[in-house]
């Protein structure tokens, strides 16, 4: 550490050390297993599995979906991540969407400011 501090300078070292500390923080994610869930207090949730319908109310900090053939309705999410195939998602409001997989559809009413997709035949578009 002393060599890094001398090479980068004191101010830069403190910024890097801050990132290291923040990087060690863990995020609490609640696994949702019932068909409905309320994201009280902006929590982060995950839905994992194959074939199911879910309704998420409230304002979620992060929603992560890992699975296939899932139908999902979300009231609001700051971050939405989808990993899988053949999923259909409707979101009221969202800031960031990331989709990985194939043949997924994500419709939203408000947002997002950031969209990232990888895979084939993924659609992220405003609701009609």
C-alpha positions as MATLAB code, in Angstrom:
seq = 'XXXXXXXXXXXXXXXXXXXXXXXXXXXXXXXXXXXXXXXXXXXXXXXXXXXXXXXXXXXXXXXXXXXXXXXXXXXXXXXXXXXXXXXXXXXXXXXXXXXXXXXXXXXXXXXXXXXXXXXXXXXXXXXX';
ca = [
       0.000    0.000    0.000;
       2.823    2.413    0.752;
       4.137    2.093   -2.836;
       0.684    2.787   -4.267;
       0.310    5.854   -2.058;
       3.653    7.245   -3.166;
       3.033    6.509   -6.835;
      -0.518    7.933   -7.064;
      -0.348   10.601   -4.377;
      -2.267   10.977   -1.137;
      -5.515   12.298   -2.606;
      -5.810    9.541   -5.167;
      -4.984    6.878   -2.615;
      -7.853    7.971   -0.408;
     -10.291    7.767   -3.341;
      -9.084    4.264   -4.231;
      -9.286    3.147   -0.612;
     -12.881    4.425   -0.484;
     -13.771    2.302   -3.491;
     -12.215   -0.749   -1.911;
     -14.266   -0.295    1.232;
     -17.481    0.236   -0.719;
     -16.719   -2.764   -2.900;
     -16.748   -4.954    0.194;
     -20.322   -4.035    1.112;
     -22.862   -6.705    0.336;
     -26.351   -6.045   -0.954;
     -29.280   -7.860    0.619;
     -31.526   -9.518   -1.974;
     -34.813  -11.191   -1.029;
     -35.794  -14.274   -3.055;
     -39.462  -14.083   -4.045;
     -41.287  -17.418   -4.114;
     -44.957  -16.358   -3.860;
     -46.935  -14.977   -6.824;
     -47.187  -11.508   -5.252;
     -44.690   -9.378   -3.345;
     -44.637   -5.815   -1.981;
     -41.288   -4.039   -2.253;
     -41.789   -1.993    0.896;
     -38.792    0.187    1.730;
     -37.233   -0.061   -1.761;
     -35.713   -3.481   -1.284;
     -33.895   -5.632   -3.817;
     -35.528   -8.899   -4.889;
     -34.852  -11.887   -7.114;
     -37.163  -14.292   -8.900;
     -35.584  -17.593   -9.869;
     -37.254  -20.440  -11.703;
     -39.183  -21.685  -14.674;
     -42.751  -20.864  -15.686;
     -44.717  -18.659  -13.322;
     -46.637  -15.407  -12.948;
     -45.644  -12.723  -10.450;
     -46.942   -9.297   -9.456;
     -44.553   -6.945   -7.654;
     -45.960   -3.794   -6.048;
     -44.207   -0.836   -4.449;
     -40.879    0.721   -5.400;
     -38.119   -1.893   -5.664;
     -34.485   -0.855   -5.641;
     -33.488   -3.811   -7.850;
     -35.393   -6.696   -9.438;
     -33.364   -9.607  -10.781;
     -35.036  -12.397  -12.750;
     -33.210  -15.644  -13.507;
     -35.426  -18.043  -15.412;
     -37.620  -18.839  -18.379;
     -41.293  -18.502  -19.278;
     -41.972  -16.033  -16.473;
     -44.748  -13.449  -16.713;
     -43.985  -10.522  -14.434;
     -45.705   -7.229  -13.603;
     -43.675   -4.662  -11.634;
     -45.030   -1.368  -10.308;
     -41.637    0.364  -10.072;
     -37.944   -0.583  -10.051;
     -34.797    1.487  -10.092;
     -32.837   -1.362  -11.719;
     -34.269   -4.351  -13.602;
     -32.079   -7.279  -14.707;
     -33.384  -10.250  -16.697;
     -31.374  -13.386  -17.354;
     -33.161  -16.106  -19.313;
     -35.430  -16.893  -22.229;
     -39.075  -16.440  -23.222;
     -39.980  -14.012  -20.398;
     -42.668  -11.314  -20.596;
     -42.335   -8.285  -18.297;
     -44.458   -5.154  -17.790;
     -42.954   -2.359  -15.673;
     -44.701    0.857  -14.616;
     -41.524    2.874  -14.029;
     -37.861    1.875  -14.364;
     -34.495    3.673  -14.570;
     -32.230    0.920  -15.915;
     -32.950   -2.300  -17.851;
     -30.471   -5.087  -18.633;
     -31.642   -8.161  -20.554;
     -29.523  -11.244  -21.259;
     -31.026  -14.210  -23.097;
     -33.387  -14.744  -25.993;
     -36.987  -13.997  -26.927;
     -37.707  -11.730  -23.956;
     -40.148   -8.813  -23.971;
     -39.942   -5.899  -21.522;
     -42.606   -3.178  -21.783;
     -42.480   -0.045  -19.624;
     -44.665    3.009  -19.035;
     -41.969    5.411  -17.750;
     -38.199    5.217  -18.357;
     -35.609    3.781  -18.699;
     -32.595    6.048  -19.019;
     -30.329    3.054  -19.669;
     -30.990   -0.155  -21.684;
     -28.574   -3.015  -22.313;
     -29.452   -6.228  -24.154;
     -27.501   -9.275  -25.240;
     -28.900  -12.308  -27.005;
     -31.425  -12.798  -29.783;
     -34.919  -11.362  -30.276;
     -35.088   -9.313  -27.075;
     -37.513   -6.374  -27.106;
     -37.450   -3.447  -24.653;
     -40.054   -0.845  -25.553;
     -42.763    1.480  -24.223;
     -46.156   -0.053  -23.438;
     -48.808    0.405  -26.076;
];
